[in-house]
Amino acid sequence: MALNTLRRQLRGGDSLAATYWRRRVVALVVGLVILAVIAWAVSGVFSGAAGAGSGAPSHVPLQDGRLGQAGQALAHAPGV
């Protein structure tokens, strides 16, 4: 314990507090990054499962420039 007291006197009490809070901030940032990666991976799994069966896009441009459902493009085409 005497060695710890000597270190505290040499470095000062503020550096110990700074080290503590620096470690807390690093741990918080690492935790948030891990949480973000997990959320990104889970969202990719759920979005990929819904449209995995069809390779077609869900919205296609119509003749007048609007977006419509995939089956509507032929119904609004001229001459059909």
WOZIHU-V833240 format. One record per pair of residues at least 24 apart in sequence whose C-alpha atoms are under 6 Angstrom apart, sorted by the first residue. I is the first residue (numbers start at 0). J is the second residue. Records with the same first field share a line. If there is no record, write none. Layout:
BEGIN
I=J ; J
END
This chain:
BEGIN
none
END
